[in-house]
């Protein structure tokens, strides 16, 4: 059975792994926060000033976590961060979406892992 991991991802700040969402304490003070889902499994914290915006995301997941920003509220064009755990280490990559995401999902549906 896959091990469950909780991710805390701060864009423009740091990456931190936490082990549970009970009494989640962000790594630094944030002016704003919200529960993205109704079960409290995806918590978003943010703050901003004249030059930067900082996000911290705490997500209860068995796999990947994603977070994205777009000017039009759609999934493209957007800046997207994808995070995951491997061998107890948090990893993340930042992507720019340029096409409708459903086309990418259809393509990935036919891929499979060969090794590892």
Steps between C-alpha positions, in 0.01 A plus 500: 500500500628846415614715789298814551690829499407856582661776294566857597624696204590866523562675171779762531582382850570136587383140472409306810341162559257464787350175631141602561241770456386500861569847640700606195739781578651679199876547489455878533216747565250541212229765468258276309396135498223274372399135483501411130291186557215447748681224694800712599740288293631794295591818690631811328681787673620817326633851548630769270682832487591742219742256333423141609217262575574199721283188516516206736293192420431213742345200326411154627568266207626156398657636181561832333381845596443783255455873534454747219449867423349661192376845409176369349405232756551222245757222499685658208695711461614454859800448725468165678703343782489121540645342816558143618697285744766248400710310753393742773614807305265770370536586131324756285503636148356818354323489165339747263188370329449626148223272371173365630588261785245236399714428192799430726293277730379293204859453383625397846219250542674277245845516663631243745804470722759257363764508776540622856 
